[in-house]
Amino acid sequence: MKTSIAKKVQVDSIMITVLLLSFLLFFFLLLNACGMLLGDEETHLKYLNIYSREPMAVISPLQNMIFRIIGFVIGVAAIFYFISLLTAEAVRSRGHYFFLEWAVYISIVGLSLFGGLLRSIGNQLGAANIYFFTIFLYLTLLFLIKKYGKELKFTLKGFYLLPIYFILFYTMGLPGWAKLFGDSKVIEKYETMFAGSFLSNLPGGTAVMIYLLGVLELSIPILLLISLIKGEFKPGRNKFWMKISLVITCLTFMMLCFGLTIIFNFAGATNLLFYFIFTFLILVSISYDWCFHS
């Protein structure tokens, strides 16, 4: 009897917390949707420069348009959160989670677009925070399925991984392209950064290590494209190529973290450690089919 009561309280506490998270995300996304959708260039510049060490002074018309698209997407997500709250999906004894599932999924799509925009302008810290936020929401969806999938119907399971493909594609592909085919100043920046460290004394110097990282990073989009073509994002499919891409991604983050640690860049190394952890969690989730089995 005591065990039954304790279990009920535990489940209730989880769903109450989900309800609180839904309210928080509704408020957060609604206000930021208004800022992105209705804001002017100055407002968009503030979003573009979050956490940036080299803030941009101007914003292009294309970037303004992308912000309005992102604002629309996360605004739709906020509406779904509101409906979910209005119907009390999270705390009903026989909830369906239809609106909550759509709200979280659309949030992931909108945030992945925002992260891609930040990554495209070289705002690494901003893109990192969006990466962690987005993967957290993805894992939240998987948790709901794992815990309540037997009783409830989740309609979007076959599409959960698609935004993750997109996030990994630009997170690894854009830096890899810059290292291999970008301006010579990219390599010079790294050579200056690691000057005096033992990496600069290796055969070929720092440049060889940077080119190696570029090859690893640029291999990820190729592997992900193969994975997409083979339909590995679908439920029940063997995710061989995606698993390889995630392992190489973790390896790359490990190497980058090691490099920043030896020059005592604690903030950068910590970010890369979190990159590794969240990417590892994606790998674990697809390895154990959290998305498809309850």
VOPAGU-2260 file (C-alpha; in pm, 1 decimal, decimal comma):
REM VOPAGU-2260
SITE   aa  ch    i         X         Y         Z
SITE  MET   A    0       0,0       0,0       0,0
SITE  LYS   A    1     276,0     242,1      97,5
SITE  THR   A    2     469,1     151,6    -218,1
SITE  SER   A    3     162,6     220,4    -433,1
SITE  ILE   A    4     107,6     562,0    -273,0
SITE  ALA   A    5     475,9     651,5    -307,6
SITE  LYS   A    6     471,2     553,5    -674,9
SITE  LYS   A    7     161,2     764,6    -737,8
SITE  VAL   A    8     317,3    1066,7    -566,9
SITE  GLN   A    9     633,4    1019,1    -771,4
SITE  VAL   A   10     442,5    1009,9   -1101,1
SITE  ASP   A   11     233,1    1308,0    -999,4
SITE  SER   A   12     542,6    1507,9    -905,7
SITE  ILE   A   13     698,8    1435,4   -1244,3
SITE  MET   A   14     391,2    1547,0   -1434,0
SITE  ILE   A   15     348,4    1857,0   -1219,2
SITE  THR   A   16     707,6    1945,4   -1308,4
SITE  VAL   A   17     628,8    1884,3   -1676,6
SITE  LEU   A   18     333,6    2120,7   -1634,3
SITE  LEU   A   19     563,2    2385,5   -1484,4
SITE  LEU   A   20     812,8    2334,9   -1767,0
SITE  SER   A   21     532,1    2375,2   -2020,1
SITE  PHE   A   22     431,7    2705,8   -1861,8
SITE  LEU   A   23     793,2    2824,2   -1857,2
SITE  LEU   A   24     847,8    2733,4   -2222,2
SITE  PHE   A   25     516,3    2893,6   -2322,4
SITE  PHE   A   26     617,4    3221,9   -2159,6
SITE  PHE   A   27     976,5    3205,8   -2290,1
SITE  LEU   A   28     883,5    3119,0   -2648,0
SITE  LEU   A   29     588,6    3358,2   -2670,3
SITE  LEU   A   30     793,2    3664,0   -2574,6
SITE  ASN   A   31    1087,4    3568,0   -2794,0
SITE  ALA   A   32     853,5    3491,1   -3083,0
SITE  CYS   A   33     718,3    3844,5   -3054,6
SITE  GLY   A   34    1073,0    3981,9   -3044,3
SITE  MET   A   35    1184,3    3789,1   -3352,2
SITE  LEU   A   36     864,6    3818,8   -3553,5
SITE  LEU   A   37     786,0    4183,3   -3481,1
SITE  GLY   A   38    1126,9    4321,9   -3382,6
SITE  ASP   A   39    1339,9    4560,3   -3586,5
SITE  GLU   A   40    1703,9    4523,0   -3695,2
SITE  GLU   A   41    1832,9    4636,4   -3355,9
SITE  THR   A   42    1631,5    4365,1   -3180,6
SITE  HIS   A   43    1750,5    4100,4   -3425,0
SITE  LEU   A   44    2112,1    4208,8   -3375,2
SITE  LYS   A   45    2075,4    4148,2   -3002,3
SITE  TYR   A   46    1960,6    3792,9   -3073,1
SITE  LEU   A   47    2240,2    3744,5   -3324,7
SITE  ASN   A   48    2503,7    3858,2   -3075,9
SITE  ILE   A   49    2399,9    3657,0   -2768,5
SITE  TYR   A   50    2712,6    3534,1   -2587,9
SITE  SER   A   51    2921,4    3658,2   -2882,0
SITE  ARG   A   52    3277,2    3773,3   -2813,1
SITE  GLU   A   53    3286,0    3949,2   -3150,6
SITE  PRO   A   54    2942,1    4112,6   -3185,5
SITE  MET   A   55    2821,6    4203,1   -3531,5
SITE  ALA   A   56    2740,8    4564,7   -3606,2
SITE  VAL   A   57    2505,0    4508,3   -3899,5
SITE  ILE   A   58    2251,8    4247,4   -3999,4
SITE  SER   A   59    2156,7    4146,5   -4352,8
SITE  PRO   A   60    1801,6    4145,7   -4494,2
SITE  LEU   A   61    1825,8    3765,9   -4528,6
SITE  GLN   A   62    1911,1    3728,6   -4159,9
SITE  ASN   A   63    1618,3    3954,9   -4070,2
SITE  MET   A   64    1388,3    3733,9   -4277,3
SITE  ILE   A   65    1523,5    3416,7   -4112,7
SITE  PHE   A   66    1457,6    3567,0   -3770,1
SITE  ARG   A   67    1095,2    3631,9   -3865,2
SITE  ILE   A   68    1062,1    3270,3   -3982,4
SITE  ILE   A   69    1210,8    3147,6   -3653,2
SITE  GLY   A   70     977,3    3380,2   -3464,0
SITE  PHE   A   71     677,8    3236,2   -3648,6
SITE  VAL   A   72     785,5    2876,1   -3577,3
SITE  ILE   A   73     844,2    2924,0   -3205,4
SITE  GLY   A   74     524,8    3129,8   -3189,8
SITE  VAL   A   75     333,1    2827,1   -3319,3
SITE  ALA   A   76     509,6    2617,2   -3054,6
SITE  ALA   A   77     397,8    2865,0   -2787,1
SITE  ILE   A   78      36,4    2829,9   -2905,4
SITE  PHE   A   79      56,9    2451,5   -2871,7
SITE  TYR   A   80     202,3    2489,6   -2521,1
SITE  PHE   A   81     -88,5    2720,0   -2433,6
SITE  ILE   A   82    -347,0    2468,7   -2558,0
SITE  SER   A   83    -167,3    2191,4   -2369,4
SITE  LEU   A   84    -180,8    2399,8   -2052,1
SITE  LEU   A   85    -544,2    2493,4   -2112,6
SITE  THR   A   86    -643,6    2128,2   -2145,8
SITE  ALA   A   87    -418,4    2025,7   -1853,2
SITE  GLU   A   88    -271,1    1741,5   -2058,5
SITE  ALA   A   89      22,1    1691,3   -1822,8
SITE  VAL   A   90    -187,2    1621,0   -1512,6
SITE  ARG   A   91    -496,7    1446,4   -1645,8
SITE  SER   A   92    -525,9    1086,3   -1538,5
SITE  ARG   A   93    -567,3     978,2   -1900,0
SITE  GLY   A   94    -386,2    1244,2   -2093,0
SITE  HIS   A   95    -295,2    1217,1   -2458,8
SITE  TYR   A   96      -7,1    1466,1   -2478,6
SITE  PHE   A   97     -97,1    1552,4   -2838,7
SITE  PHE   A   98     -47,7    1927,2   -2799,8
SITE  LEU   A   99     250,5    1889,5   -2566,3
SITE  GLU   A  100     426,5    1659,2   -2811,5
SITE  TRP   A  101     371,4    1899,8   -3100,5
SITE  ALA   A  102     477,4    2194,9   -2885,0
SITE  VAL   A  103     808,8    2036,4   -2789,7
SITE  TYR   A  104     877,3    1913,3   -3142,5
SITE  ILE   A  105     807,0    2251,4   -3304,0
SITE  SER   A  106    1024,5    2414,2   -3034,9
SITE  ILE   A  107    1309,0    2184,2   -3138,4
SITE  VAL   A  108    1261,3    2278,4   -3505,1
SITE  GLY   A  109    1259,7    2652,0   -3428,7
SITE  LEU   A  110    1561,4    2635,7   -3199,3
SITE  SER   A  111    1754,9    2426,8   -3451,4
SITE  LEU   A  112    1701,3    2704,2   -3707,2
SITE  PHE   A  113    1818,3    2964,1   -3455,2
SITE  GLY   A  114    2127,6    2758,7   -3373,4
SITE  GLY   A  115    2206,9    2721,8   -3743,0
SITE  LEU   A  116    2187,3    3098,4   -3791,2
SITE  LEU   A  117    2421,7    3160,7   -3496,7
SITE  ARG   A  118    2663,8    2893,4   -3618,1
SITE  SER   A  119    2666,4    3041,4   -3970,1
SITE  ILE   A  120    2801,2    3374,1   -3840,5
SITE  GLY   A  121    3059,5    3211,8   -3613,1
SITE  ASN   A  122    2881,1    3277,6   -3282,9
SITE  GLN   A  123    3009,6    2958,4   -3123,6
SITE  LEU   A  124    2900,6    3026,4   -2765,7
SITE  GLY   A  125    2549,6    3119,2   -2872,1
SITE  ALA   A  126    2522,7    2811,3   -3094,2
SITE  ALA   A  127    2652,2    2591,4   -2810,5
SITE  ASN   A  128    2381,1    2708,8   -2570,5
SITE  ILE   A  129    2110,8    2651,3   -2831,1
SITE  TYR   A  130    2256,2    2302,9   -2896,3
SITE  PHE   A  131    2227,2    2209,3   -2528,3
SITE  PHE   A  132    1876,7    2356,6   -2501,6
SITE  THR   A  133    1754,5    2175,0   -2812,6
SITE  ILE   A  134    1896,4    1836,0   -2715,3
SITE  PHE   A  135    1741,4    1876,9   -2368,8
SITE  LEU   A  136    1398,3    1917,1   -2530,3
SITE  TYR   A  137    1463,9    1616,0   -2754,2
SITE  LEU   A  138    1553,7    1403,9   -2451,3
SITE  THR   A  139    1240,6    1530,6   -2273,7
SITE  LEU   A  140    1029,0    1392,0   -2557,8
SITE  LEU   A  141    1206,5    1058,6   -2531,4
SITE  PHE   A  142    1147,7    1052,6   -2156,1
SITE  LEU   A  143     773,9    1102,6   -2204,8
SITE  ILE   A  144     763,4     816,6   -2454,1
SITE  LYS   A  145     974,0     589,1   -2236,0
SITE  LYS   A  146     755,1     648,2   -1932,5
SITE  TYR   A  147     409,4     683,4   -2085,3
SITE  GLY   A  148     436,1     530,7   -2433,3
SITE  LYS   A  149     245,5     215,5   -2336,7
SITE  GLU   A  150     -64,4     410,4   -2240,0
SITE  LEU   A  151     -41,9     705,0   -2476,6
SITE  LYS   A  152      -8,9     751,1   -2849,5
SITE  PHE   A  153     280,9     964,7   -2970,0
SITE  THR   A  154     223,5    1059,0   -3332,7
SITE  LEU   A  155     558,4    1215,7   -3428,4
SITE  LYS   A  156     803,2     941,8   -3328,1
SITE  GLY   A  157     910,5     886,0   -3687,0
SITE  PHE   A  158    1026,1    1247,4   -3719,3
SITE  TYR   A  159    1201,1    1310,8   -3387,3
SITE  LEU   A  160    1548,5    1258,0   -3530,3
SITE  LEU   A  161    1517,7    1484,9   -3835,7
SITE  PRO   A  162    1596,2    1811,8   -3650,1
SITE  ILE   A  163    1884,9    1630,9   -3478,2
SITE  TYR   A  164    2029,3    1546,8   -3821,0
SITE  PHE   A  165    2004,7    1914,3   -3914,5
SITE  ILE   A  166    2169,0    2030,8   -3590,6
SITE  LEU   A  167    2459,6    1787,6   -3625,0
SITE  PHE   A  168    2492,8    1875,3   -3994,2
SITE  TYR   A  169    2563,8    2243,3   -3935,3
SITE  THR   A  170    2734,4    2203,8   -3596,3
SITE  MET   A  171    3005,8    1988,2   -3753,4
SITE  GLY   A  172    2983,0    2075,3   -4122,3
SITE  LEU   A  173    3025,8    2452,8   -4105,7
SITE  PRO   A  174    3339,8    2451,5   -3883,8
SITE  GLY   A  175    3484,8    2164,7   -4089,1
SITE  TRP   A  176    3433,9    2354,9   -4413,1
SITE  ALA   A  177    3592,2    2667,8   -4263,4
SITE  LYS   A  178    3900,4    2474,2   -4148,0
SITE  LEU   A  179    3956,2    2302,1   -4484,0
SITE  PHE   A  180    3836,8    2556,6   -4738,8
SITE  GLY   A  181    3804,3    2883,1   -4548,5
SITE  ASP   A  182    4026,4    3189,6   -4539,5
SITE  SER   A  183    4391,4    3139,0   -4440,6
SITE  LYS   A  184    4318,1    3354,2   -4136,3
SITE  VAL   A  185    4126,5    3059,2   -3987,1
SITE  ILE   A  186    4444,1    2850,7   -3961,9
SITE  GLU   A  187    4645,5    3154,2   -3851,8
SITE  LYS   A  188    4400,4    3210,5   -3567,2
SITE  TYR   A  189    4453,4    2857,8   -3437,3
SITE  GLU   A  190    4830,5    2881,5   -3479,7
SITE  THR   A  191    4830,0    3197,0   -3269,1
SITE  MET   A  192    4602,1    3034,7   -3011,9
SITE  PHE   A  193    4826,4    2729,9   -2966,8
SITE  ALA   A  194    5160,7    2907,6   -3004,4
SITE  GLY   A  195    5400,0    2787,1   -2733,5
SITE  SER   A  196    5204,6    2467,7   -2661,4
SITE  PHE   A  197    5339,0    2123,2   -2747,5
SITE  LEU   A  198    5088,5    2101,9   -3034,8
SITE  SER   A  199    5282,2    2368,9   -3221,1
SITE  ASN   A  200    5596,6    2153,4   -3195,2
SITE  LEU   A  201    5438,1    1843,3   -3350,1
SITE  PRO   A  202    5537,1    1747,4   -3708,4
SITE  GLY   A  203    5352,8    1989,7   -3933,3
SITE  GLY   A  204    5265,2    2210,4   -3638,2
SITE  THR   A  205    4919,6    2318,6   -3533,1
SITE  ALA   A  206    4796,4    2337,5   -3892,9
SITE  VAL   A  207    4807,9    1958,3   -3938,7
SITE  MET   A  208    4589,3    1903,3   -3631,3
SITE  ILE   A  209    4340,9    2165,9   -3747,8
SITE  TYR   A  210    4316,8    2008,8   -4093,3
SITE  LEU   A  211    4263,6    1667,7   -3931,0
SITE  LEU   A  212    3981,6    1812,0   -3721,2
SITE  GLY   A  213    3836,6    1967,8   -4035,4
SITE  VAL   A  214    3832,3    1628,6   -4209,0
SITE  LEU   A  215    3660,5    1467,5   -3908,9
SITE  GLU   A  216    3403,6    1747,3   -3884,5
SITE  LEU   A  217    3326,6    1748,1   -4255,5
SITE  SER   A  218    3284,2    1370,4   -4259,0
SITE  ILE   A  219    2979,3    1406,0   -4031,2
SITE  PRO   A  220    2744,9    1566,4   -4289,3
SITE  ILE   A  221    2847,8    1298,9   -4541,6
SITE  LEU   A  222    2769,7    1017,2   -4297,7
SITE  LEU   A  223    2441,5    1182,6   -4201,4
SITE  LEU   A  224    2338,5    1211,5   -4566,9
SITE  ILE   A  225    2404,3     838,8   -4612,8
SITE  SER   A  226    2199,9     774,5   -4298,5
SITE  LEU   A  227    1911,4     986,2   -4430,8
SITE  ILE   A  228    1915,1     816,8   -4771,2
SITE  LYS   A  229    1897,7     478,2   -4599,5
SITE  GLY   A  230    1603,9     601,4   -4391,0
SITE  GLU   A  231    1774,0     539,7   -4057,3
SITE  PHE   A  232    1565,3     812,9   -3893,0
SITE  LYS   A  233    1256,3     591,8   -3921,4
SITE  PRO   A  234    1137,4     376,2   -3629,7
SITE  GLY   A  235    1286,5      30,2   -3610,3
SITE  ARG   A  236    1564,3      92,9   -3864,0
SITE  ASN   A  237    1925,7      -1,8   -3793,4
SITE  LYS   A  238    2108,4     327,5   -3736,7
SITE  PHE   A  239    2458,6     212,7   -3830,9
SITE  TRP   A  240    2567,9     524,8   -4018,5
SITE  MET   A  241    2419,3     765,4   -3768,4
SITE  LYS   A  242    2593,6     584,7   -3483,6
SITE  ILE   A  243    2926,5     616,3   -3665,4
SITE  SER   A  244    2864,1     988,6   -3718,6
SITE  LEU   A  245    2787,1    1035,9   -3348,3
SITE  VAL   A  246    3098,8     845,3   -3238,9
SITE  ILE   A  247    3316,7    1060,0   -3468,2
SITE  THR   A  248    3138,2    1370,7   -3338,6
SITE  CYS   A  249    3220,3    1270,2   -2980,4
SITE  LEU   A  250    3581,3    1200,5   -3083,1
SITE  THR   A  251    3605,5    1546,2   -3240,2
SITE  PHE   A  252    3464,3    1716,9   -2931,6
SITE  MET   A  253    3709,8    1518,8   -2717,4
SITE  MET   A  254    4005,1    1636,8   -2928,6
SITE  LEU   A  255    3884,7    1997,3   -2925,3
SITE  CYS   A  256    3829,3    1984,7   -2549,5
SITE  PHE   A  257    4177,9    1840,7   -2499,0
SITE  GLY   A  258    4327,5    2118,9   -2711,4
SITE  LEU   A  259    4156,6    2398,5   -2519,8
SITE  THR   A  260    4238,9    2236,2   -2186,2
SITE  ILE   A  261    4613,8    2237,3   -2251,1
SITE  ILE   A  262    4604,0    2613,7   -2309,5
SITE  PHE   A  263    4384,6    2657,7   -1997,9
SITE  ASN   A  264    4078,0    2783,9   -2184,8
SITE  PHE   A  265    3843,0    2657,5   -1914,8
SITE  ALA   A  266    3522,1    2811,4   -2053,6
SITE  GLY   A  267    3575,2    2672,8   -2402,9
SITE  ALA   A  268    3680,5    2330,1   -2275,7
SITE  THR   A  269    3373,9    2311,2   -2049,4
SITE  ASN   A  270    3145,1    2391,5   -2342,7
SITE  LEU   A  271    3304,9    2110,7   -2542,0
SITE  LEU   A  272    3265,9    1873,5   -2249,4
SITE  PHE   A  273    2891,7    1946,8   -2250,5
SITE  TYR   A  274    2885,9    1905,9   -2629,3
SITE  PHE   A  275    3036,1    1559,4   -2578,9
SITE  ILE   A  276    2787,1    1467,5   -2303,6
SITE  PHE   A  277    2475,7    1575,9   -2494,1
SITE  THR   A  278    2595,8    1407,0   -2814,0
SITE  PHE   A  279    2667,8    1090,8   -2616,0
SITE  LEU   A  280    2311,0    1100,1   -2482,3
SITE  ILE   A  281    2179,4    1113,7   -2839,6
SITE  LEU   A  282    2391,7     808,0   -2918,4
SITE  VAL   A  283    2260,4     623,5   -2612,3
SITE  SER   A  284    1900,5     712,2   -2699,0
SITE  ILE   A  285    1918,9     567,9   -3050,9
SITE  SER   A  286    2125,9     268,0   -2939,1
SITE  TYR   A  287    1859,5     159,5   -2690,3
SITE  ASP   A  288    1563,7     272,2   -2902,6
SITE  TRP   A  289    1426,6     508,7   -2636,7
SITE  CYS   A  290    1219,6     661,7   -2912,4
SITE  PHE   A  291    1039,7     350,3   -3016,0
SITE  HIS   A  292    1009,5     112,9   -2724,8
SITE  SER   A  293     842,7     167,7   -2392,6
